[in-house]
Amino acid sequence: MAHPSPDASTTVVVVGAGPSGLMLACNLVRYGIPVVILDDRLDKTSTGKADGMQPKTIETFKQLRLADSLLRNGVRVYDISFWESTENTTLHRKGRQIHYPDHLVGAADPYILLAHQGMIEGVLIEDIEARGVRVTRNSRFIAWVIDTDFPDLWSKVAVRSHSVGSILWIPRERNMTRLYVELSSTEGERVDKTKATPEYVMALARKAMAPFKLEWKSIEWFGNYVVGQRVASHFNDDDMQIFIAGDAGHCHSALAAQGANTSMHDSFNLAWKLNLVCRGLAKRSLLATYEEERRKVAMDLIRFDAEHCNAFEQGEVALAKNFDDNIRFISGVGAEYSSGLLTKIQSDLVTGGALRPGALLAPAKVTRYIDANPVDIQLDIPMLGQFRIYVLVPDILSMKNFLDAFCARLKNPKSILGRESALAQQSYNETPRGKAASDEYVQPQRYTTVSHLFTLSLVTKSSKSDFELSDLPDILQQSRWTLYLDNADEKSCTDKWVGKLNSNEAAIINVRPDGYVGSLSLWTEKEGDKAADWVEEYYASFLT
């Protein structure tokens, strides 16, 4: 629940300190918005519940500089194995496939990271508490430590038993394994919950896994979960003062590890919008895009989940095809937004690259000009609630007039971005971002030299010896930490994002604070002013 108003003194109340609520609170606290976090539990989740972080969620935690402990302690699953028994054959492997093939997904982290919900909550709570805020406190599954001779114990495994039903194996941290055991009968009838004891479930699992040995040293967590697909009619009230996210907005099966991932991205979407509206920097209509965008993703998820559950029942061939058809969506990379206030799609624009409005910024390698460090461009700028304006210029010398005209407009105090930047400066002076000791290593002021509203970045194929910082317009000189040389990979960032550009061409990409492309366009050397008009038009649609 949140109660925003165009006033930096607004307090946002977050009800529920699960992954979704904590992701919202963590971002708002960082942005400097006063937050109260309420939860009816005595402590954070101790074990179990959601446990699979998809590639996009891993990237988000990296962008927040919160991924290290999860990557260190979690279990990485790169593949999935399919096993089956029939009336005439014992349990045997039917196939194996890579979970996130590069040619289909293109994720920088092509694996599922298994870390139980308490570990995720702990990372977020630690960051929140480091910035001076605390949580006010007053269907289940199974995580087991097991003894088995099953050979694919450390892969994700889908088992289809002719006599018992389906089982999903998930390797876990601390040498544990989670088993999702189907409890409906072969005729599809649900088992009475009173009969669904650990002993009953373990007996089913032993029967399904025969002839392999399966014994339990301990049970850390046990529970029942009824599979169903539901989406709330609305994600906010008419006054846009109350918002729901996560399980309150969408329910589905746990088979594809989507729940916590989708829930945290609900909150990630909402947080930066609340920040801008609370500070009086954006129109209240910006908040309406939360429901438009995240309910669309929830509906996509429910459609996928129904298909995925059916495929799981049908066996290895159907399940493998379902993964192939939906792998981008499963990874989080393929969750996309439709045309709207924040997503401007130009139907007449054709590029040879991967970027398109409504989709996430694709991973790419570049070299940071200032210190010659190779970096992942999608991760290098920290999450500060800002937009990013990327200017891609293959040849700086050929595009000098373009850069001069474009940058002069951005810094003009009478322009839309100039006026909004002045308001943002005043707002953050009065209500600074929430600080933690770890910020000393991030140095966020490097990315707010031009504006607290946006970070300007230049990407060029020109070599370092071709130009000096002093050759650039002053606002690009101020943005020296986001000046990148496009020479760090066999396929350049420019080619990957927008395709081949001539020496007298430029691309401009407006990227939202949550990493989604808002708009994209191509320009020639004489169109610096027109490009600035185009950028201003995008931001004028939702800024005050």
C-alpha positions in Angstrom: 0.0 0.0 0.0 1.4 3.4 -0.9 0.1 6.9 -0.5 1.9 9.3 -2.8 1.4 13.0 -3.4 3.4 15.7 -5.2 5.3 16.5 -2.0 8.7 15.2 -1.0 7.5 14.8 2.6 5.1 12.0 1.6 5.5 8.8 3.5 5.0 5.5 1.6 3.6 2.6 3.7 4.7 -0.8 2.5 2.5 -3.6 3.8 4.3 -7.0 3.7 8.0 -7.6 4.0 8.3 -10.4 1.5 10.5 -10.0 -1.6 8.0 -7.7 -3.4 7.5 -5.4 -0.4 11.2 -5.3 0.4 12.2 -4.6 -3.2 9.8 -1.6 -3.2 11.0 -0.4 0.2 14.7 -0.9 -0.7 14.4 1.3 -3.8 12.3 4.0 -2.1 14.7 4.2 0.8 17.6 4.6 -1.6 15.7 7.3 -3.5 15.2 9.2 -0.2 11.4 8.7 0.1 10.2 8.2 3.7 9.0 4.6 4.1 7.2 2.6 6.8 7.4 -1.1 6.4 4.9 -3.3 8.2 4.8 -7.1 8.4 2.8 -9.4 10.6 5.6 -12.0 11.0 8.1 -11.9 13.9 11.1 -12.3 11.6 12.0 -12.7 7.9 11.5 -16.0 6.1 13.9 -18.5 7.7 13.8 -21.1 4.8 11.9 -22.3 1.9 9.2 -20.5 -0.1 10.4 -18.9 -3.4 13.9 -20.0 -4.3 14.7 -19.5 -8.0 16.2 -16.2 -9.3 15.9 -15.8 -13.1 18.6 -14.1 -15.2 16.8 -10.8 -15.3 16.4 -10.8 -11.5 20.1 -11.6 -11.1 20.9 -8.6 -13.3 18.6 -6.4 -11.2 20.4 -7.4 -8.0 23.7 -6.7 -9.8 22.4 -3.3 -10.8 21.5 -2.6 -7.2 25.0 -3.9 -6.1 23.3 -6.5 -3.9 24.1 -9.7 -5.8 27.5 -10.7 -4.3 26.3 -12.8 -1.3 23.6 -14.5 -3.3 26.0 -15.4 -6.1 28.4 -16.7 -3.5 26.0 -18.8 -1.5 23.4 -19.8 -4.0 23.4 -22.8 -6.4 23.5 -22.2 -10.2 21.5 -24.4 -12.5 22.5 -24.3 -16.1 20.5 -27.3 -17.5 17.4 -29.4 -17.1 17.1 -33.2 -17.3 14.0 -35.1 -18.3 13.3 -38.5 -16.8 10.3 -40.9 -17.4 9.0 -44.3 -16.4 6.3 -46.2 -18.2 4.4 -49.4 -17.6 7.0 -51.2 -19.6 10.2 -49.3 -18.7 11.9 -48.3 -15.5 12.8 -44.7 -14.7 15.3 -43.5 -17.4 16.6 -40.2 -18.7 14.8 -39.0 -21.8 16.8 -36.0 -22.6 18.8 -33.0 -21.3 18.9 -29.4 -22.5 20.6 -26.1 -21.7 18.2 -23.9 -19.7 19.0 -20.6 -21.3 20.6 -20.9 -24.8 22.5 -17.8 -25.7 20.9 -17.6 -29.2 17.4 -17.6 -27.7 17.9 -15.5 -24.5 21.3 -13.7 -24.7 21.4 -13.3 -20.9 24.7 -12.3 -19.2 23.9 -14.8 -16.4 22.3 -17.8 -18.3 21.3 -19.8 -15.3 18.8 -20.0 -12.4 20.2 -19.0 -9.1 18.8 -21.1 -6.3 18.7 -19.1 -3.0 15.8 -19.5 -0.6 13.5 -16.6 0.0 15.0 -15.8 3.4 18.4 -15.2 1.8 16.8 -12.7 -0.7 14.8 -11.0 2.1 18.0 -10.8 4.2 20.0 -9.0 1.5 17.2 -6.4 1.0 16.7 -5.9 4.7 20.4 -5.4 5.3 20.5 -2.7 2.7 17.4 -1.0 4.1 18.7 -1.1 7.6 22.1 0.3 6.5 20.2 3.4 5.3 18.4 3.8 8.7 15.1 2.1 8.2 13.8 -1.0 9.9 10.8 -3.4 9.4 8.1 -3.0 11.9 7.0 -6.6 12.8 4.6 -7.8 15.5 1.0 -22.9 -0.1 4.0 -24.5 1.1 6.6 -26.8 -0.5 9.4 -29.2 0.6 13.1 -28.6 1.0 15.0 -31.8 2.1 18.4 -33.0 2.8 18.4 -36.4 1.1 20.5 -39.5 0.5 20.2 -40.8 -3.0 22.1 -42.4 -5.8 20.1 -40.6 -8.5 22.7 -39.3 -11.0 21.2 -35.9 -11.9 20.9 -34.7 -8.3 22.6 -31.4 -9.1 20.6 -30.6 -12.2 17.1 -29.3 -12.4 15.1 -32.5 -13.2 11.6 -33.1 -14.4 10.4 -36.6 -13.6 7.2 -38.2 -15.1 6.2 -41.4 -13.4 3.5 -43.6 -15.0 2.3 -44.7 -11.5 2.7 -41.7 -9.3 2.7 -38.5 -11.4 5.2 -35.7 -11.9 8.1 -34.6 -9.7 10.3 -31.6 -10.1 13.8 -31.7 -8.5 15.6 -28.4 -7.6 19.1 -28.4 -6.2 19.5 -26.0 -3.3 22.1 -24.3 -1.1 23.7 -26.2 1.8 23.5 -29.5 0.0 19.7 -29.6 0.1 17.2 -30.6 -2.6 13.7 -29.4 -3.0 11.1 -31.8 -4.4 7.8 -30.6 -5.9 5.7 -33.7 -5.7 2.4 -33.9 -7.6 -0.4 -34.9 -5.1 -3.3 -35.3 -7.5 -4.4 -38.8 -8.4 -3.8 -40.3 -11.8 -7.4 -39.3 -12.6 -6.6 -35.7 -11.7 -8.4 -35.7 -8.4 -6.8 -33.8 -5.5 -5.6 -35.6 -2.5 -7.3 -34.8 0.8 -5.0 -32.2 2.6 -5.3 -34.2 5.8 -3.6 -37.1 4.1 -0.8 -35.0 2.7 1.7 -35.6 5.5 5.5 -35.7 5.0 5.4 -39.5 5.3 2.8 -39.8 2.6 4.6 -37.5 0.2 8.0 -39.2 0.8 6.4 -42.6 0.1 5.1 -41.2 -3.3 8.5 -39.8 -4.1 10.3 -43.1 -3.3 7.8 -45.0 -5.5 8.3 -42.5 -8.4 12.1 -42.6 -8.2 12.5 -46.4 -8.1 14.8 -48.1 -8.7 17.0 -45.3 -7.3 17.6 -45.0 -3.6 15.8 -42.1 -1.9 16.0 -41.4 1.9 15.8 -38.3 4.0 18.3 -37.1 6.6 16.1 -34.2 7.5 13.2 -32.1 6.4 13.8 -28.4 6.6 10.5 -27.3 5.2 7.3 -29.0 4.1 4.0 -27.7 2.8 1.1 -28.0 0.3 0.4 -25.7 -2.6 -2.8 -25.7 -4.7 -2.0 -24.7 -8.3 -4.3 -22.1 -9.7 -4.1 -19.1 -12.1 -5.6 -15.8 -11.1 -4.9 -12.1 -11.8 -6.4 -9.2 -9.9 -8.8 -6.9 -11.9 -6.8 -3.8 -10.9 -3.4 -3.2 -9.4 -4.3 0.2 -7.9 -7.4 2.1 -6.6 -9.0 4.9 -8.6 -7.1 7.6 -6.7 -3.8 5.8 -7.2 -3.1 5.9 -3.5 -3.1 2.1 -2.9 -1.1 -0.4 -5.0 -0.8 -4.1 -4.9 2.1 -6.2 -6.1 3.3 -9.8 -6.1 1.0 -12.5 -4.9 -1.8 -10.0 -4.2 -1.9 -9.3 -7.9 -1.2 -12.7 -9.5 -1.2 -16.4 -8.5 0.1 -19.3 -10.5 2.1 -22.5 -10.1 5.7 -22.6 -8.8 7.0 -24.9 -11.5 8.9 -22.3 -13.6 10.2 -20.1 -10.7 8.3 -17.0 -11.7 6.5 -15.9 -8.4 9.2 -14.0 -6.5 10.9 -12.8 -9.7 7.7 -11.3 -11.2 6.7 -9.9 -7.8 10.0 -8.1 -7.3 9.8 -6.6 -10.8 6.3 -5.4 -10.0 7.9 -3.4 -7.1 10.9 -2.4 -9.2 8.5 -0.9 -11.8 6.5 1.0 -9.1 9.3 2.4 -7.0 10.9 4.8 -9.4 7.4 6.1 -10.5 6.4 6.8 -6.9 9.7 8.6 -6.4 9.2 11.0 -9.3 5.5 11.7 -8.3 6.2 12.1 -4.6 8.9 14.6 -5.5 6.6 16.5 -7.7 8.8 15.8 -10.8 6.2 13.7 -12.7 2.5 14.0 -13.4 0.2 11.7 -11.4 -0.8 10.0 -14.6 2.7 8.3 -14.5 1.4 6.0 -11.8 -1.4 4.7 -14.1 1.4 3.0 -16.2 2.1 0.7 -13.3 -1.2 -1.3 -13.7 -1.0 -1.0 -17.5 2.5 -2.5 -17.6 2.5 -5.0 -14.8 -1.0 -6.4 -15.3 0.0 -7.1 -18.9 3.0 -9.0 -17.7 0.8 -10.9 -15.1 -1.6 -11.9 -17.9 1.3 -13.1 -20.0 2.5 -15.1 -17.0 -0.8 -16.7 -16.4 -1.1 -17.8 -20.1 2.4 -19.2 -20.0 1.8 -20.9 -16.6 -1.3 -22.7 -17.8 0.5 -24.0 -20.9 3.6 -24.9 -18.8 1.5 -27.0 -16.3 -0.1 -28.9 -19.2 3.2 -29.5 -20.8 4.6 -30.8 -17.5 1.8 -33.3 -17.4 2.4 -34.4 -21.0 6.0 -35.4 -20.6 9.5 -34.6 -21.9 8.7 -33.7 -25.5 5.9 -31.2 -24.7 7.9 -29.7 -21.8 11.0 -29.2 -23.8 9.0 -27.5 -26.6 7.3 -25.4 -24.0 10.7 -24.2 -22.7 12.0 -23.5 -26.2 8.8 -21.5 -27.0 8.8 -19.5 -23.8 12.4 -19.4 -22.7 12.9 -15.6 -23.1 9.8 -15.0 -21.0 10.8 -17.5 -18.3 14.2 -15.8 -18.0 12.6 -12.5 -17.4 14.3 -11.0 -20.5 11.2 -11.5 -22.6 8.8 -9.7 -20.3 7.9 -6.7 -22.4 5.6 -3.7 -22.3 3.2 -2.4 -25.0 3.0 1.0 -26.5 2.0 3.7 -24.0 3.0 6.8 -22.2 6.5 5.5 -21.4 6.9 3.3 -24.5 7.1 5.1 -27.8 7.2 2.8 -30.7 8.0 4.2 -34.2 6.5 1.9 -36.7 8.5 3.4 -39.5 11.9 2.9 -37.8 13.8 -0.2 -38.8 17.2 -1.0 -37.2 19.5 -3.9 -37.5 19.9 -4.3 -33.8 18.2 -6.0 -30.8 16.8 -3.0 -29.0 13.2 -2.0 -29.2 11.0 0.2 -27.0 9.2 -1.8 -24.4 12.0 -4.3 -24.1 15.0 -4.5 -21.7 18.4 -3.0 -22.5 20.4 -5.8 -24.0 23.7 -6.8 -22.3 26.9 -5.5 -24.1 30.6 -5.0 -23.4 32.3 -1.6 -23.7 35.5 0.1 -22.4 35.1 2.9 -19.9 37.0 5.9 -21.3 38.1 7.4 -18.0 39.9 4.4 -16.6 40.1 1.9 -19.5 38.1 -0.7 -17.6 36.0 -3.1 -19.6 32.5 -3.1 -18.2 29.0 -4.4 -18.8 27.2 -1.3 -20.0 23.8 -2.4 -18.7 25.3 -2.7 -15.2 27.8 0.1 -15.0 25.5 3.0 -14.1 24.1 2.4 -10.6 20.3 2.4 -10.0 19.6 6.0 -8.7 16.0 6.4 -9.9 17.3 8.2 -13.0 16.6 7.8 -16.7 19.6 7.1 -19.0 20.1 8.9 -22.3 22.5 7.0 -24.5 24.0 8.7 -27.5 25.7 6.3 -29.9 28.1 8.0 -32.3 30.5 5.9 -34.4 32.7 8.8 -35.2 33.0 11.8 -32.8 34.8 14.1 -35.2 32.2 13.6 -38.0 29.3 14.2 -35.6 30.8 17.2 -33.7 28.1 19.6 -34.9 25.4 17.1 -33.9 26.7 16.7 -30.4 27.2 20.5 -29.9 23.6 21.2 -31.0 22.1 18.3 -29.1 24.0 19.0 -25.8 23.3 22.7 -25.9 19.6 22.0 -25.8 19.8 19.5 -23.0 21.6 22.0 -20.7 19.5 25.0 -21.7 17.7 26.0 -18.4 14.6 26.9 -20.4 14.3 23.5 -22.0 12.0 20.8 -20.4 14.9 18.8 -19.2 16.8 21.9 -18.1 13.8 23.0 -16.0 13.1 19.6 -14.6 16.8 19.1 -13.7 16.7 22.3 -11.7 13.6 21.1 -9.8 15.2 17.7 -9.3 18.3 19.4 -7.9 16.2 21.4 -5.4 14.2 18.2 -4.4 17.3 16.1 -3.7 18.9 19.0 -1.8 15.9 19.1 0.5 15.4 15.3 0.7 18.6 13.5 -0.2 18.8 9.9 -1.3 19.2 7.4 1.5 22.9 6.7 2.1 24.8 3.7 3.3 28.5 3.1 3.9 28.6 1.0 0.7 27.9 4.1 -1.4 31.5 5.2 -0.8 32.4 2.5 -3.3 29.7 3.3 -5.8 30.3 7.1 -5.8 26.8 8.0 -7.0 27.7 11.7 -7.5 29.6 10.6 -10.6 26.3 10.0 -12.3 24.4 13.1 -11.1 26.8 15.7 -12.4 24.5 16.8 -15.2 21.1 16.1 -13.6 19.4 14.1 -10.8 16.8 13.2 -13.4 18.9 11.6 -16.0 22.4 10.3 -16.7 23.9 11.2 -20.1 26.1 8.6 -21.7 28.1 8.7 -25.0 29.1 5.4 -26.7 31.6 5.8 -29.6 33.6 3.6 -32.0 36.3 6.4 -32.1 39.6 5.3 -30.6 40.9 6.9 -27.4 43.7 8.6 -29.4 41.2 10.3 -31.8 39.8 12.8 -29.2 40.2 14.3 -25.8 37.6 15.0 -23.2 38.1 18.7 -23.9 36.9 18.2 -27.5 33.4 17.3 -26.2 30.5 19.6 -25.2 30.7 20.5 -21.5 27.9 18.3 -20.3 29.6 15.2 -21.9 32.9 16.3 -20.2 30.9 16.3 -16.9 29.6 12.8 -17.8 33.1 11.4 -18.1 32.3 8.2 -16.1 29.6 7.3 -18.6 31.7 7.9 -21.7 32.4 4.5 -23.3 34.6 3.2 -26.1 32.8 0.6 -28.2 35.8 -1.7 -28.6 35.4 -4.3 -25.9 33.7 -7.2 -27.8 33.8 -8.9 -31.1 30.3 -7.6 -31.8 30.2 -4.0 -30.8 27.6 -2.5 -28.5 26.4 -0.3 -31.3 26.0 -3.1 -33.7 24.3 -5.3 -31.1 21.9 -2.5 -30.0 20.9 -0.7 -33.3 22.9 -2.3 -36.1 25.5 -0.7 -38.4 25.7 3.1 -38.2 27.5 5.3 -40.8 30.1 7.8 -39.6 27.5 10.6 -40.0 24.8 8.9 -38.1 23.8 8.7 -34.4 21.3 6.7 -32.4 19.7 8.1 -29.2 18.1 5.7 -26.7 16.0 6.8 -23.7 16.2 4.1 -21.1 13.9 4.2 -18.1 15.1 3.8 -14.5 14.1 0.1 -14.5 16.2 -0.7 -17.5 13.5 -0.8 -20.2 13.9 1.1 -23.5 11.4 3.9 -23.6 12.2 5.2 -27.1 14.8 4.9 -29.8 15.6 6.8 -32.9 18.3 7.4 -35.6 19.7 10.8 -36.7 22.1 12.4 -39.2 24.8 14.9 -38.6 22.7 18.0 -39.2 19.8 16.9 -37.0 21.1 17.7 -33.5 18.2 20.1 -32.8 15.6 17.8 -34.1 17.0 15.0 -32.0 16.8 17.3 -28.9 13.1 18.1 -29.8 12.4 14.4 -30.0 14.0 13.7 -26.6 12.1 16.7 -25.0 8.8 15.4 -26.5 9.3 12.0 -24.8 9.9 13.5 -21.3 7.3 16.2 -21.6 4.6 13.5 -21.8 4.9 12.6 -18.2 7.2 15.1 -16.4 5.5 18.1 -14.7 
